[in-house]
Amino acid sequence: MIIVENLFMNPNFSYKIFLAIADTVCAHEGQKRKGDEKIPYSSHPIMVAMEESQIVDDEDVIIAALLHDVLEDTTFPAQVILDKYGSRVLSFVKMVSEDKDHTMPEAVKKANWHQRKAAMIYKLRTAPWE
């Protein structure tokens, strides 16, 4: 719980970041971390956001870190991200999400975890700088 307390103690965090934390927790409600069914899944994106906040002060990057798994692992709509957080956050979230809109090549869909992550790294390396 200290991680969440640290998030709320950070004076650089805006109300939008607090909304993104709430959306993350709600979107992943009932999901648990692999290997330990006692830890809520939302602890992972919150940790990622904490790490990002140590590197950058960019609110959109921190919000995208919080929401980075909602499109691929939940029913949270992309339109809600666009409406609440803007096109920049949505583009970041989509960039790090596995393709759920069926445009991913069939071979990648059937690939194992390591192959999918290698494809993701390639996608990120070839993405626009922003």
SETORLUM-157123 format. One record per atom (N, C-alpha, C, O): x, y, z; residue in three letters. Coordinates in steps of 0.2 Angstrom, whole numbers, plus 2048, in hexadecimal, padded with zeros to 3 digits. Each point is the difference from the previous one (the first is absolute). Last residue first. Example, Ala and Ser with C-alpha at 12.3 -4.5 7.8 and 13.67 -1.06 7.14 Angstrom:
! residues 2
8407F5823SER/804806801SER/7FC805803SER/803806801SER/7FF7DE7FFALA/7FC806800ALA/804806800ALA/8057FF803ALA/
//
This chain:
! residues 130
827836766GLU/7FB803805GLU/7FC7FA803GLU/7FC800804GLU/8137FC7EATRP/804801806TRP/7FB802805TRP/8007FE806TRP/7F87F17E7PRO/802807801PRO/803802806PRO/7FD7FD805PRO/8057E97F5ALA/7FA805801ALA/803807800ALA/806801801ALA/8067EA7FETHR/7FE8037FATHR/7FB805800THR/7FE8037FBTHR/80A7F0818ARG/8068037FDARG/7FE8047FAARG/8048057FEARG/7EB7EF80DLEU/802806804LEU/8068037FDLEU/8008077FFLEU/7F87E57F8LYS/7FB8057FFLYS/802807803LYS/7FF8057FDLYS/80F7E8807TYR/8008027F9TYR/7FC8067FFTYR/8018057FDTYR/7FC7F0817ILE/806804800ILE/8018037F9ILE/8028067FFILE/7ED7EB803MET/7FE806803MET/806805800MET/8008067FFMET/8037E47F9ALA/7FC8047FCALA/7FE806802ALA/8008057FDALA/80B7EC812ALA/8048037FBALA/7FD8047FAALA/8038057FEALA/7EF7F1812LYS/804805803LYS/8058037FBLYS/802806800LYS/7F27E77FAARG/7FC805800ARG/803807803ARG/8008057FEARG/80C7E6802GLN/7FF8037F9GLN/7FC806800GLN/8018047FDGLN/8017F1818HIS/8078037FEHIS/7FF8037F9HIS/8038057FEHIS/7EA7EE80ATRP/801807804TRP/8078037FDTRP/8008067FFTRP/7F67EA7EFASN/8017FF808ASN/801807803ASN/8018057FCASN/7F17F87EDALA/806800802ALA/8007FF808ALA/7FC802803ALA/7F28027EDLYS/8017F9803LYS/8077FF803LYS/8017FB802LYS/7F881A7F5LYS/7FA7FE804LYS/8027F9803LYS/7FE7FF806LYS/80F8097E9VAL/802803806VAL/7FB7FE806VAL/8027FF805VAL/7FA7FA7E5ALA/8067FD802ALA/802802807ALA/8027FD805ALA/7ED80D7EEGLU/7FE7FA804GLU/8067FD803GLU/7FF7FD805GLU/80081E7F8PRO/8017FA7FCPRO/7FF7F9804PRO/801800806PRO/7F3817801MET/8067FD801MET/8017FA7FBMET/7FB7FC7FFMET/7F1811803THR/8058027FBTHR/8077FD801THR/8048017FBTHR/7E77FE814HIS/8017FB7FBHIS/8048027FAHIS/8007FD7FAHIS/7FC80E81CASP/7FB8027FAASP/8017FB7FAASP/7FE8027FBASP/80F7FF81ALYS/7FA7FD801LYS/7FB8017FALYS/7FA7FD801LYS/822805805ASP/7FB8017FBASP/7FA7FC802ASP/8007FA7FFASP/81280E813GLU/7FF7FB7FBGLU/7FA8017FCGLU/7FB802803GLU/811812809SER/7FB7FB801SER/8017FB7FBSER/8018027FASER/80B813808VAL/8037FB805VAL/7FB7FA801VAL/8017FC804VAL/7F98177EEMET/8077FE7FEMET/8037FA804MET/8037FC7FDMET/7E880F808LYS/7FF7FB7FBLYS/8077FE7FDLYS/8017FA7FELYS/7FE816813VAL/7FE7F9803VAL/7FF7FB7FAVAL/8027FB801VAL/80581B7FAPHE/8057FD804PHE/7FE7F9802PHE/8037FB800PHE/7EE8137F5SER/8057FD7FBSER/8057FD804SER/8037FB7FESER/7EC80F80FLEU/7FE7FA7FCLEU/8057FE7FBLEU/8017FA800LEU/80481A80CVAL/8007FA804VAL/7FE7FA7FCVAL/8037FA801VAL/7FB8197F3ARG/8077FE801ARG/8017FA805ARG/8047FC7FFARG/7E780E7FCSER/8027FC7FBSER/8087FE801SER/8027FB7FESER/7ED80B817GLY/8028037FAGLY/8047FB7FBGLY/8017FA802GLY/7F2804814TYR/807801801TYR/8038037F9TYR/806803801TYR/7E27F7803LYS/803802806LYS/807803800LYS/801805804LYS/7F47F27E8ASP/7FC805803ASP/803803806ASP/7FF806801ASP/80C7E87F5LEU/8008067FCLEU/7FC806803LEU/803805800LEU/7FC7E680AILE/807803801ILE/8008067FCILE/803805803ILE/7EA7EF7FBVAL/800803806VAL/807803801VAL/800806803VAL/7FD7EE7EAGLN/7FC8067FFGLN/800804807GLN/800806800GLN/8087E47FEALA/8058057FEALA/7FD8067FFALA/803806802ALA/7F37E880FPRO/8008027F9PRO/8058057FFPRO/802805804PRO/7FD7E580DPHE/800807800PHE/8018037F9PHE/8047FE7FDPHE/7FB7EB80CTHR/7FB8027FBTHR/800808800THR/7FB8037FDTHR/81C7ED808THR/7F9802803THR/7FB8027FBTHR/8028007FATHR/8167FB802ASP/7FE7FB805ASP/7F9801803ASP/7FE7FC805ASP/80D8117E9GLU/8027F97FFGLU/7FD7FB805GLU/7FF7FB7FEGLU/7FF81D805LEU/7FD7FF7F9LEU/8017F87FELEU/7FB7FD7FDLEU/80E80D818VAL/7F97FF800VAL/7FD7FE7F9VAL/7FB7FD800VAL/81D807808ASP/7FD7F97FFASP/7F88007FFASP/7FE7FB7FFASP/81081A805HIS/8037FC7FBHIS/7FD7F97FFHIS/8017FD7FAHIS/7FB817815LEU/7FA7FD7FCLEU/8037FB7FBLEU/7FD7FE7FCLEU/81180F813LEU/7FB7FD805LEU/7FB7FC7FBLEU/7FD7FB803LEU/8148117F2ALA/8037FA804ALA/7FA7FD804ALA/8007FA801ALA/7FB8197F4ALA/8007FA7FBALA/8037FA804ALA/7FE7FB7FFALA/80281980DILE/7F97FE7FFILE/8007FA7FBILE/7FC7FB802ILE/818810801ILE/7FE7FD806ILE/7F97FD800ILE/7FF7FA802ILE/8098137ECVAL/8047FA800VAL/7FE7FC807VAL/7FF7F97FFVAL/7F781C7FEASP/7FD7FB7FBASP/8047F9800ASP/7FD7FB7FFASP/80B81880EGLU/7FA7FD803GLU/7FD7FB7FBGLU/7FE7FB803GLU/81C80C801ASP/7FB8007FBASP/7F97FD802ASP/8007FA800ASP/81780880AASP/7FB804803ASP/7FA8017FBASP/7FB803802ASP/8197E8801VAL/7FE8067FCVAL/7FA804804VAL/7FD7FD805VAL/8117F1805ILE/8048017FAILE/7FD8067FCILE/8048047FEILE/7F27F3815GLN/806801803GLN/8058027FAGLN/805803801GLN/7E47F67FBSER/800807804SER/807801802SER/802806802SER/7FB7E57F5GLU/8008057FBGLU/800807803GLU/8038047FDGLU/7FA7EA811GLU/8078007FDGLU/8018057FBGLU/805804800GLU/7E67F980AMET/804803805MET/8078007FDMET/804805801MET/7EC7F17F2ALA/7FF807800ALA/805803805ALA/8028067FFALA/7FD7E3800VAL/8038037FAVAL/800807800VAL/8048047FEVAL/7F17F1813MET/807800801MET/8048037FAMET/805803800MET/7E47FA7FFILE/801805804ILE/808801802ILE/803805800ILE/7F47EA7F2PRO/8008067FDPRO/802806804PRO/8038057FEPRO/7FB7E580DHIS/8068017FAHIS/7FF8067FDHIS/806804800HIS/7EA7F6810SER/806802803SER/8068017FBSER/804804801SER/7E67F47FASER/801807800SER/806803803SER/8038057FFSER/7F57E4802TYR/8048027FATYR/801807800TYR/8058027FDTYR/7F87F281BPRO/7FC8027FAPRO/8048027FAPRO/806803801PRO/8007EA811ILE/8028067FEILE/7FC8037FBILE/7FF7FD7FAILE/7FF7ED80FLYS/7FE804805LYS/8028087FELYS/7FD804803LYS/8087E77F0GLU/7F9802800GLU/7FE805805GLU/7FA801800GLU/81D7F87F3ASP/7FE801807ASP/7F9803800ASP/7FF8067FFASP/80B7F27EDGLY/8057FD805GLY/7FE802807GLY/8027FC805GLY/7F68157E9LYS/8017F97FFLYS/8057FD805LYS/805804802LYS/7EA810804ARG/8067FF7FCARG/8027F87FFARG/7FE7FC805ARG/7E880D7FCLYS/8067FF804LYS/8067FF7FCLYS/8007FE7FBLYS/7E580D803GLN/8067FD7FDGLN/806800805GLN/800804804GLN/7EB807801GLY/7FF7F9800GLY/8067FC7FCGLY/8007FA801GLY/7FD81F7F8GLU/7FD7FD806GLU/7FF7F9800GLU/7FD7FD7FAGLU/80D8147F7HIS/8037FA801HIS/7FD7FD806HIS/8027FB803HIS/7F681A7F6ALA/8007FC7FAALA/8037F9801ALA/7FE7FB7FDALA/801815815CYS/7F97FE7FECYS/8017FB7FACYS/7FD7FB7FFCYS/81780F808VAL/7FD7FC805VAL/7FA7FD7FEVAL/7FF7FA801VAL/8098167F1THR/8057FA800THR/7FD7FB805THR/7FF7FA7FETHR/7F781C802ASP/7FE7FC7FAASP/8047F97FFASP/7FD7FB7FFASP/809814813ALA/7F97FD801ALA/7FE7FC7FAALA/7FD7FB801ALA/8178117FCILE/8017FB805ILE/7F97FC802ILE/8007FA800ILE/8008197F2ALA/8027FA7FDALA/8027FA804ALA/7FF7FB7FEALA/7F981A80BLEU/7FB7FD7FCLEU/8037F97FDLEU/7FC7FB800LEU/81381280BPHE/7FC7FD805PHE/7FA7FC7FCPHE/7FE7FB802PHE/8108137F1ILE/8037FA802ILE/7FD7FC805ILE/7FF7FA800ILE/7F881B7FALYS/7FF7FB7FALYS/8047FA802LYS/7FE7FA7FELYS/804818810TYR/7FA7FD801TYR/7FF7FA7FBTYR/7FD7FB801TYR/81C80B803SER/7FA8047FFSER/7F97FC802SER/8017FA801SER/81B806807PHE/7FA7FC7FDPHE/7FA804800PHE/7FE803805PHE/817803805ASN/8008017F9ASN/7FA7FD7FCASN/7FF8017FAASN/8077FD81EPRO/7FD8077FEPRO/8008017F9PRO/7FC8047FEPRO/8047E4810ASN/8048047FBASN/7FC8067FEASN/7FB8007FEASN/7FC7EF811MET/805805804MET/8038047FBMET/803806802MET/7F07E87F7PHE/7FC805802PHE/803806804PHE/7FE805801PHE/80E7E77F8LEU/7FD8037FALEU/7FC806802LEU/8008067FDLEU/8097ED814ASN/8058047FCASN/7FD8037FAASN/8028067FFASN/7F07EB80CGLU/801806804GLU/8058047FDGLU/800807800GLU/7FE7E57F6VAL/7FA8047FFVAL/800807804VAL/7FF8057FDVAL/8127EA807ILE/8008037F9ILE/7FB8057FFILE/8018057FDILE/7FF7EF817ILE/804806800ILE/8018037F9ILE/801806800ILE/7F37E5805MET/7FC806800MET/804806800MET/7FE8067FEMET/
//
